Amino acid sequence: MSTTTTRGVAQPAPAKASQARPRRGLRGNPTVNFWLFTGPFLIGLAVFVFVPIVWSVWLSFFDARYTVTPSHFIGFDNYKQILTNSDFPDSLVTFSVFAAFIVPTTWALSLGLALLVNRLRFMRAFFRSVFFLPTAVSYVAAALIWKMSIFSGVRFGLANTVIGWFGVDNIAWVSNPTPPWYWLVIVSLRLWIQSGFYMILFLAALQNIPAELYEAAAIDGAKPGWQTFRHITLPQLRATSTAVILLLLIAAYQAFDEFFNIIGQKATWAQTPLMILYKSALGTSQDYGAGSAGAVILSLLICLVTLVQGKFMGFGRGEESK
């Protein structure tokens, strides 16, 4: 070790700063790292999403009965068949009724739960997990529990047991369309499963609202409660509310599991668009061309509703343009 002399005292020479050697190989190439991490996901996305979409659009222009590799081109005949079939427009009416129930109730319940959890000062994580937990439950399993245990038409069902304490006769919740008690079964099931997820979205948005807004409102004389919620909290949740409503509408269009497992496909008074397409493509007719045409129509309808809803609520606009 070399030394230097300062005022007669020998001191070790300062060590040279070691230069960091650039990484070589795969670890030092950001492009390779990017494709290593995203490649499997992109391959799965292409194989299981993009290719089926393109294949479905292609099938919709062919006579594809009992085959997914047709050769007889028929143009827009499959689209005419779906649109002139009375079952498909009737299913859109069922969807409209379902959406009228489920969208506003889920939005209000999710926002209410988020406001309650956000005000907690203890066990916030516990209640957040409890409300979010039903999201992990399968729709099929939940539908069977709702149908066979809670809203069973016999006297051993939980709902009939409770109303029996008050002298009310047993109710056939899902087998009788008049009165339509089945809406209570389906909407309560969807509320139980969905509300926790959208509660998390609202909770994240509430926690991002600056506290200075509430302090300034208090100085200006705003009363806590409804006045503060209406003029501060709700406007700050505009973007989240728009996203939640769009997601709820899309999910309502895709309603299938609860209707299929609770009511069944034989009951023509409660058929959703996906159930009609399921019977066309996977029923006895095995008409994949008509089913694909219906899927394309439904996808375009979802896109149209999404665009109209986003335009109406200002989704994607900057703060300066509001």
C-alpha positions in Angstrom: 0.0 0.0 0.0 1.4 3.3 -1.0 1.6 6.2 1.5 1.9 9.9 1.5 3.6 12.2 4.0 1.8 15.2 5.5 3.8 17.2 8.1 6.0 14.2 8.8 3.1 11.8 9.3 2.7 8.9 6.9 -0.8 8.5 5.7 -2.2 5.9 3.3 -2.8 7.1 -0.2 -6.5 7.5 -1.2 -7.8 4.5 -2.9 -8.9 5.0 -6.5 -12.6 4.9 -7.1 -13.5 1.7 -8.7 -15.3 2.2 -11.9 -18.6 0.3 -12.2 -18.4 -2.1 -15.1 -21.3 -2.1 -17.4 -23.5 -5.1 -17.2 -23.2 -7.5 -20.1 -25.5 -10.1 -21.4 -29.3 -10.3 -20.9 -29.4 -8.5 -17.6 -27.9 -5.4 -19.1 -30.2 -5.2 -22.1 -33.5 -3.3 -21.2 -35.1 -4.3 -24.5 -34.6 -8.0 -23.9 -35.8 -7.6 -20.3 -38.9 -5.9 -21.5 -39.8 -8.8 -23.8 -38.9 -11.4 -21.3 -41.4 -10.0 -18.8 -44.2 -9.0 -21.2 -43.7 -11.7 -23.9 -45.7 -14.5 -22.1 -48.5 -12.1 -21.4 -48.6 -10.8 -24.9 -48.6 -14.3 -26.3 -51.5 -15.3 -24.1 -53.4 -12.1 -24.9 -53.0 -12.8 -28.6 -53.9 -16.5 -28.5 -56.8 -16.3 -26.1 -58.2 -12.8 -26.9 -57.2 -11.3 -30.2 -57.3 -14.5 -32.3 -60.7 -15.5 -31.0 -62.1 -12.0 -31.7 -60.9 -12.1 -35.3 -62.0 -15.7 -35.7 -65.5 -14.8 -34.3 -65.9 -11.9 -36.7 -64.8 -14.1 -39.6 -67.3 -16.9 -38.6 -70.1 -14.4 -38.5 -70.1 -14.1 -42.3 -70.2 -17.8 -43.0 -72.7 -20.7 -42.6 -71.0 -22.3 -39.6 -73.3 -25.0 -38.4 -71.5 -27.8 -36.5 -68.1 -26.5 -37.6 -65.7 -23.7 -36.9 -63.9 -24.0 -40.3 -66.8 -23.2 -42.7 -66.5 -22.5 -46.4 -69.9 -21.2 -47.4 -69.9 -17.4 -47.4 -73.4 -15.9 -46.7 -72.5 -12.3 -46.0 -74.8 -10.5 -43.4 -77.4 -13.3 -43.3 -76.4 -14.2 -39.8 -76.8 -10.6 -38.6 -80.2 -10.5 -40.1 -81.1 -13.7 -38.4 -80.1 -12.4 -35.0 -81.8 -9.0 -35.4 -85.0 -10.5 -36.7 -85.2 -13.1 -34.0 -87.6 -11.9 -31.4 -85.7 -13.5 -28.6 -82.7 -11.2 -29.0 -84.6 -7.9 -28.8 -86.5 -9.3 -25.8 -83.3 -10.2 -24.1 -82.2 -6.6 -24.5 -85.3 -5.6 -22.7 -84.4 -8.0 -19.9 -80.9 -6.4 -19.8 -82.4 -2.9 -19.6 -84.5 -3.9 -16.6 -81.5 -5.6 -15.0 -79.3 -2.6 -15.6 -81.9 -0.2 -14.2 -81.8 -2.2 -11.0 -78.2 -3.1 -10.6 -76.3 0.0 -11.8 -77.7 2.7 -9.5 -78.0 0.3 -6.5 -74.4 -0.9 -6.8 -73.1 2.6 -7.3 -74.9 3.9 -4.2 -74.1 0.9 -2.0 -70.4 0.9 -3.0 -70.1 4.6 -2.4 -71.9 4.3 0.9 -69.6 1.5 2.1 -66.5 3.5 1.0 -67.7 6.5 3.0 -68.3 4.4 6.1 -65.0 2.6 5.9 -63.1 5.8 5.2 -64.4 7.4 8.4 -63.3 4.5 10.5 -60.4 5.1 12.9 -59.8 1.5 13.8 -60.1 -1.9 12.1 -60.3 -0.2 8.7 -58.3 -3.0 7.0 -60.5 -5.6 8.6 -63.8 -4.1 7.2 -62.2 -3.4 3.9 -61.2 -7.0 3.5 -64.6 -8.3 4.7 -66.5 -6.2 2.1 -64.0 -7.1 -0.6 -63.9 -10.8 0.1 -67.2 -11.8 -1.8 -65.5 -10.6 -5.0 -63.4 -13.7 -5.0 -66.5 -16.0 -4.9 -67.5 -17.7 -8.1 -70.7 -16.5 -9.7 -71.8 -20.1 -10.1 -71.2 -21.1 -6.5 -72.9 -17.9 -5.2 -75.9 -18.5 -7.6 -76.4 -22.0 -6.3 -76.2 -20.8 -2.7 -78.8 -18.1 -3.4 -81.1 -20.5 -5.2 -80.8 -23.6 -3.0 -80.2 -22.2 0.5 -81.3 -18.5 0.8 -84.1 -18.1 -1.7 -85.3 -21.7 -2.0 -89.0 -21.9 -2.7 -89.6 -24.5 0.0 -90.1 -23.7 3.7 -86.5 -24.7 4.5 -85.1 -21.8 2.6 -83.6 -19.0 4.8 -85.7 -16.2 3.2 -89.0 -18.2 3.6 -88.0 -19.2 7.2 -87.5 -15.5 8.2 -90.8 -14.3 6.6 -92.5 -17.4 8.1 -91.8 -15.9 11.6 -94.1 -13.1 10.7 -96.9 -15.4 9.4 -96.2 -14.9 5.7 -96.7 -17.9 3.4 -93.8 -19.4 1.4 -92.8 -17.6 -1.8 -91.6 -19.2 -5.0 -88.8 -16.8 -5.5 -87.3 -18.0 -8.8 -90.0 -20.1 -10.5 -92.9 -17.7 -10.9 -92.6 -14.6 -13.1 -95.7 -12.9 -11.6 -94.8 -11.2 -9.3 -91.2 -11.1 -10.5 -89.5 -12.0 -7.2 -86.6 -13.4 -9.2 -85.3 -9.8 -9.6 -84.7 -9.6 -5.9 -82.7 -12.9 -6.0 -80.5 -11.9 -8.9 -80.0 -8.2 -7.9 -79.1 -9.1 -4.3 -76.6 -11.7 -5.6 -74.9 -9.3 -7.9 -74.9 -6.6 -5.2 -73.2 -9.0 -2.8 -70.5 -10.0 -5.2 -69.8 -6.6 -6.9 -70.1 -4.0 -4.2 -66.8 -4.7 -2.5 -64.7 -4.3 -5.6 -66.2 -0.9 -6.5 -66.0 0.1 -2.8 -62.2 -0.2 -3.1 -62.2 2.1 -6.1 -64.3 4.7 -4.3 -62.1 4.3 -1.2 -59.0 5.0 -3.1 -60.5 8.1 -4.7 -61.7 9.4 -1.3 -58.3 9.1 0.2 -56.9 11.2 -2.7 -59.1 14.1 -1.9 -57.0 16.9 -0.4 -57.9 17.7 3.2 -57.4 21.4 2.5 -60.6 21.4 0.6 -62.6 20.4 3.6 -60.7 22.8 5.8 -61.4 25.7 3.4 -65.1 24.7 3.2 -65.3 24.7 7.0 -63.8 28.2 7.1 -66.3 29.4 4.6 -69.1 28.1 6.7 -70.0 24.8 5.0 -71.7 22.4 7.3 -70.3 18.9 7.6 -72.6 16.2 6.2 -74.7 16.5 3.1 -73.6 20.0 2.2 -69.9 19.0 2.2 -70.6 15.7 0.5 -72.6 17.4 -2.3 -70.3 20.3 -3.1 -66.8 18.8 -2.3 -66.8 15.0 -2.1 -69.1 14.1 -5.0 -67.5 16.5 -7.5 -64.1 15.1 -6.6 -65.4 11.6 -7.3 -66.6 12.4 -10.8 -63.9 10.5 -12.7 -64.2 7.4 -10.4 -68.0 7.5 -10.7 -67.8 7.6 -14.4 -65.5 4.6 -14.5 -67.6 2.7 -12.1 -70.8 3.3 -14.1 -69.1 2.2 -17.3 -67.8 -1.0 -15.7 -71.3 -1.7 -14.2 -73.0 -1.2 -17.6 -70.5 -3.5 -19.3 -70.9 -6.1 -16.6 -74.7 -5.9 -16.9 -74.4 -6.6 -20.6 -72.4 -9.7 -19.8 -74.8 -11.1 -17.2 -75.0 -14.8 -17.7 -74.0 -17.0 -14.8 -76.7 -15.9 -12.3 -79.5 -16.0 -14.8 -78.4 -19.4 -16.2 -77.9 -21.0 -12.8 -80.8 -19.4 -10.9 -83.6 -19.3 -13.6 -82.3 -21.5 -16.4 -82.5 -21.3 -20.1 -86.0 -22.7 -20.4 -87.6 -19.7 -18.8 -88.1 -17.3 -21.7 -89.2 -14.4 -19.4 -85.7 -13.8 -18.1 -83.1 -14.3 -20.9 -80.1 -12.1 -21.2 -78.3 -11.4 -24.6 -75.5 -13.8 -23.7 -78.0 -16.6 -22.9 -79.5 -16.1 -26.4 -76.1 -16.3 -28.0 -75.3 -19.4 -25.8 -78.3 -21.2 -27.1 -77.6 -20.2 -30.7 -73.9 -21.3 -30.6 -73.8 -24.1 -28.1 -77.4 -25.3 -28.0 -78.9 -28.0 -30.2 -78.5 -25.9 -33.4 -74.7 -25.5 -33.0 -74.9 -22.4 -35.2 -71.5 -20.8 -34.6 -72.1 -18.3 -37.4 -75.2 -16.8 -35.8 -73.7 -16.9 -32.4 -70.6 -15.1 -33.6 -72.8 -12.5 -35.3 -74.7 -11.9 -32.1 -71.5 -11.6 -30.2 -70.2 -8.9 -32.7 -73.5 -7.0 -32.4 -73.4 -7.2 -28.6 -69.7 -6.0 -28.6 -70.6 -3.0 -30.9 -73.5 -2.2 -28.6 -71.3 -2.2 -25.5 -68.8 0.1 -27.3 -71.6 2.5 -28.4 -73.0 2.7 -24.9 -69.5 3.2 -23.4 -68.8 6.0 -25.8 -72.1 7.7 -25.2 -71.8 7.3 -21.4 -68.2 8.6 -21.4 -69.2 11.6 -23.6 -72.1 12.4 -21.4 -70.1 12.2 -18.1 -66.9 13.8 -19.5 -64.7 10.7 -19.2 -61.2 11.4 -20.3 -61.4 15.2 -20.4 -58.8 17.3 -18.7 -59.5 19.4 -15.7 -59.2 22.6 -17.7 -61.9 21.5 -20.2 -64.5 20.8 -17.5 
